[in-house]
Amino acid sequence: MSFFDKLKSGLKKTKDNMVGKIDDVIKKFIKIDEELFEELLEILIISDIGYETAEYIIEEIKDKVKTKRVTDPLEIRKMLKEEINQILQSSSDKELKCIKHPSDDLDIIIVVGINGTGKTTSIGKMASKLNDLGKKVIIAAGDTFRAAAIEQLEVWANRAQADFIKHFSGADPSAVMFDAINAAYKRGKNVLICDTAGRLHTKKNLMEELKKIDRIIQREAMNAQIEKLIVIDATSGNNALVQAKAFHEAIGLDGIILTKLDGTAKGGIIINICRQLQIPVKYIGVGEKIDDLRLFNSEEFVDALFEEVPR
């Protein structure tokens, strides 16, 4: 199965929940009127696109309908697809910085997020991809609080053929980062991926610890190119936007890894996050296998989402 087919399959719940309902509504109308727009707005909100973003999309379509004098309700579907694609494309820089960075200087990727989002597996899959591209990868086990977190990450590091730096359970995560940076320089590695403890965005002391980790990395690797990614579980819906906002305010995010798209009808959250935060989605996950984490392609995503739903 190609990744596009896997993406279509993974988006089935979101497609049925959003595009399927949009198609049903459009078929009921013989003309474009306010009632049609109200029903479409409700569908977008239910799909976790969020009220503000949903309203923005509908208002943009209204303007185009008026300007182009569109009268056929079937044209609305195409306009919705174009609007959503434009929002997703606005987060333009989707490739990891270290992939585009040609030098042997150290690139550091800090990975954050709450427990249960798929952070550990995403790090392993990302490390494997970088290894395949010829990057010399080292992983730092900064989640020293969660039981078995270090062991689980070490398994993924071995699969990805990446070096691994760890301390004992309960150790200071900042000390792990300090040692990992020194090891990366000494061993000639050019990508360091730093895991951090899964922390609730509502816990101030945990967010302060994350800021400390960020300061240590900035201090000890002054010449390194640093990229900060958050791993978000698509099934969490609009709570994902709250998480992303909190982490962005704490350390400043450069990108998003959106996981578990294959298990949710709330895939519309990706549209809301891209418009609200203007943070690019770097990767999306639609399965458990090591190659199921793929570079996000907005056109591919929208094409898979808006494919005709069988009736």
C-alpha positions in Angstrom: 0.0 0.0 0.0 1.4 3.4 -1.0 1.6 6.1 1.7 -1.1 8.1 -0.1 -3.5 5.1 0.1 -2.5 4.7 3.8 -3.2 8.4 4.3 -6.7 8.1 2.7 -7.4 5.1 4.9 -6.1 6.9 8.0 -8.2 10.0 7.3 -11.4 8.0 6.7 -13.0 8.9 10.1 -12.2 12.6 9.6 -13.3 12.4 5.9 -16.7 10.8 6.9 -17.2 13.2 9.8 -16.4 16.4 7.8 -16.4 16.0 4.0 -19.1 13.3 4.0 -21.4 15.6 5.9 -20.4 18.6 3.7 -21.4 16.6 0.6 -24.7 15.6 2.2 -25.5 19.2 3.0 -24.5 20.6 -0.4 -26.7 18.0 -2.2 -29.8 19.3 -0.3 -29.5 22.9 -1.7 -30.4 24.1 -5.2 -29.1 27.6 -4.5 -26.4 29.2 -2.4 -27.9 31.0 0.6 -27.2 31.9 4.3 -28.8 28.6 5.5 -26.2 26.6 3.5 -23.3 28.6 5.0 -24.7 28.1 8.5 -24.9 24.4 8.1 -21.4 24.2 6.6 -20.1 26.3 9.5 -21.6 23.9 12.0 -19.9 20.9 10.3 -16.5 22.6 10.3 -16.8 23.4 14.0 -17.9 19.8 14.9 -14.8 18.6 12.9 -12.6 20.5 15.5 -11.6 23.2 13.0 -12.7 25.6 15.7 -15.2 28.4 15.6 -12.8 31.2 14.7 -11.1 29.3 11.9 -14.4 27.9 10.6 -15.9 31.3 10.5 -12.8 32.6 8.7 -13.2 29.9 6.0 -16.9 30.5 5.5 -16.4 34.3 5.2 -13.7 33.8 2.6 -15.9 31.6 0.6 -18.8 34.1 0.9 -16.6 36.8 -0.5 -15.5 34.6 -3.4 -19.1 33.6 -4.2 -20.1 37.2 -4.3 -17.1 38.4 -6.3 -17.3 35.5 -8.9 -21.1 35.4 -8.9 -21.1 31.7 -8.1 -24.6 30.2 -8.0 -24.1 26.4 -8.1 -23.8 24.9 -4.5 -21.6 22.2 -5.9 -18.9 24.8 -6.5 -18.7 25.3 -2.7 -17.0 22.0 -2.2 -14.2 22.9 -4.5 -13.9 26.3 -2.8 -13.7 24.7 0.6 -10.9 22.4 -0.5 -9.0 25.4 -1.9 -9.4 27.4 1.3 -8.2 24.6 3.5 -5.2 23.9 1.3 -4.3 27.6 1.4 -4.3 27.6 5.2 -2.2 24.5 5.4 0.3 25.8 2.8 0.7 29.0 4.7 2.8 27.1 7.2 5.4 26.8 4.4 8.7 25.6 5.9 8.0 21.9 6.5 11.3 20.2 6.1 13.5 19.7 9.2 16.2 22.3 9.4 18.9 19.6 9.8 18.0 18.0 6.5 18.5 21.2 4.7 21.7 22.0 6.6 24.7 20.9 4.6 27.5 21.4 7.1 28.8 19.1 9.7 27.9 21.5 12.5 25.7 20.2 15.2 21.9 20.4 14.7 19.7 19.9 17.8 16.1 18.9 17.8 14.2 19.3 21.1 11.1 17.2 21.3 8.3 18.2 23.7 4.7 17.2 24.4 2.5 15.5 27.0 2.6 11.8 27.9 0.7 9.5 25.5 1.1 11.5 22.3 3.5 9.1 20.7 6.6 11.2 21.5 9.0 8.2 22.0 8.0 6.4 18.8 8.1 9.7 16.8 11.7 10.3 18.0 12.7 6.8 17.0 11.1 7.1 13.6 12.6 10.5 13.0 16.0 9.2 14.0 15.7 6.3 11.5 14.8 8.7 8.7 17.8 10.9 9.4 20.1 7.9 9.6 18.8 6.8 6.2 19.8 10.3 4.9 23.3 9.8 6.1 23.0 11.9 9.3 25.0 10.8 12.3 22.4 10.8 15.0 22.6 10.7 18.8 19.5 10.6 21.1 19.4 12.1 24.7 17.0 10.4 27.1 15.8 13.5 28.9 12.5 11.9 30.2 14.0 10.7 33.5 10.7 10.8 35.3 8.3 8.4 33.6 8.8 4.7 34.5 10.5 2.7 31.6 10.8 5.9 29.4 14.6 5.5 29.1 14.4 1.8 28.2 11.7 2.4 25.6 13.6 5.2 24.0 16.8 3.1 24.0 15.0 0.3 22.1 14.0 2.8 19.4 17.5 4.3 19.3 18.9 0.8 18.6 16.3 0.3 15.8 17.4 3.6 14.3 21.1 2.8 14.7 21.6 6.0 16.7 23.9 6.6 19.6 22.2 7.0 23.0 22.9 9.0 26.1 21.1 8.3 29.3 21.4 8.8 33.1 19.6 6.9 35.8 15.8 7.3 36.4 15.1 10.4 38.4 18.2 12.2 37.3 18.3 15.9 36.4 17.2 16.2 32.7 19.4 19.2 32.2 22.5 17.2 33.2 21.5 14.6 30.5 21.4 17.3 27.9 24.8 18.7 29.1 26.4 15.3 28.7 24.7 14.6 25.4 25.9 17.8 23.8 29.5 17.1 24.9 29.2 13.5 23.6 27.8 14.7 20.2 30.8 17.0 19.7 33.3 14.4 20.8 31.8 11.6 18.7 31.4 13.8 15.6 27.6 13.5 15.5 25.7 16.1 13.5 22.2 15.6 14.8 21.2 15.5 18.5 17.6 14.6 19.3 16.6 15.6 22.8 13.7 13.8 24.5 12.0 15.7 27.3 9.6 14.5 30.0 6.0 14.3 29.0 4.6 17.2 31.0 1.1 18.7 31.4 1.1 22.2 29.9 -0.9 23.3 33.0 1.8 22.4 35.5 4.0 25.5 36.0 6.9 23.8 37.7 7.2 21.3 34.8 7.2 24.0 32.2 9.9 25.9 34.2 12.0 22.7 34.1 11.5 22.6 30.3 12.7 26.3 30.1 15.8 25.3 32.1 16.6 22.5 29.6 16.2 25.0 26.8 18.6 27.4 28.5 21.2 24.7 29.1 21.1 23.6 25.4 21.3 27.3 24.2 24.3 27.9 26.5 26.3 24.7 25.8 25.7 24.5 22.1 25.9 28.2 21.1 26.8 27.5 17.5 24.3 24.7 17.0 21.1 25.1 14.9 18.2 24.3 17.3 14.7 23.2 16.3 11.9 22.7 18.7 9.1 20.3 17.9 5.9 19.4 19.7 4.3 16.0 19.3 0.5 16.2 19.4 -2.1 13.4 19.4 -4.7 14.2 16.8 -7.4 12.4 18.8 -7.2 15.1 21.5 -9.0 17.5 19.2 -9.1 21.1 20.3 -7.1 20.4 23.4 -4.2 19.9 21.0 -4.4 23.6 20.2 -4.3 24.5 23.9 -1.2 22.3 24.3 0.6 23.8 21.3 -0.1 27.4 22.5 1.2 26.7 26.0 4.5 25.1 24.8 4.9 27.8 22.1 4.7 30.5 24.8 7.1 28.6 27.0 10.0 27.9 24.6 8.9 28.9 21.1 8.0 26.1 18.7 9.4 25.6 15.2 7.2 22.7 14.1 4.6 20.1 14.9 4.5 16.3 14.6 0.8 15.2 14.5 0.3 11.6 15.4 -2.6 9.1 15.4 -4.5 10.7 12.5 -5.6 7.2 11.6 -7.6 6.9 14.9 -9.6 10.1 15.0 -12.5 11.9 13.4 -11.0 15.1 14.6 -8.3 15.6 12.0 -9.6 19.0 11.3 -7.6 20.3 14.3 -4.5 20.4 12.0 -6.3 23.2 10.0 -7.0 25.2 13.2 -3.5 24.9 14.5 -1.9 26.0 11.2 -4.1 29.1 11.0 -4.0 30.1 14.7 -0.3 29.6 15.4 1.4 29.7 12.0 3.6 26.8 13.1 4.3 24.3 10.3 3.4 20.7 10.6 6.6 18.8 9.9 5.4 15.2 10.1 2.2 13.3 10.4 1.7 9.8 11.7 -0.8 7.3 10.3 0.3 4.0 11.8 2.8 2.2 14.1 5.4 1.1 11.6 8.7 2.9 11.4 7.9 4.3 8.0 4.4 5.5 9.0 5.7 8.9 10.0 5.9 11.0 6.9 6.7 14.5 5.8 3.5 16.5 5.8 2.3 17.5 2.3 -0.6 19.9 2.4 -1.9 19.1 -1.1 -1.6 15.4 -0.6 -3.4 15.7 2.7 -6.3 17.7 1.2 -6.6 15.5 -1.8 -6.9 12.4 0.5 -9.4 14.3 2.7 -11.7 15.5 -0.2 -11.7 12.3 -2.2 -15.3 11.3 -3.0 -16.8 9.5 -0.1 -18.5 6.2 -1.2 -22.3 6.1 -0.5 
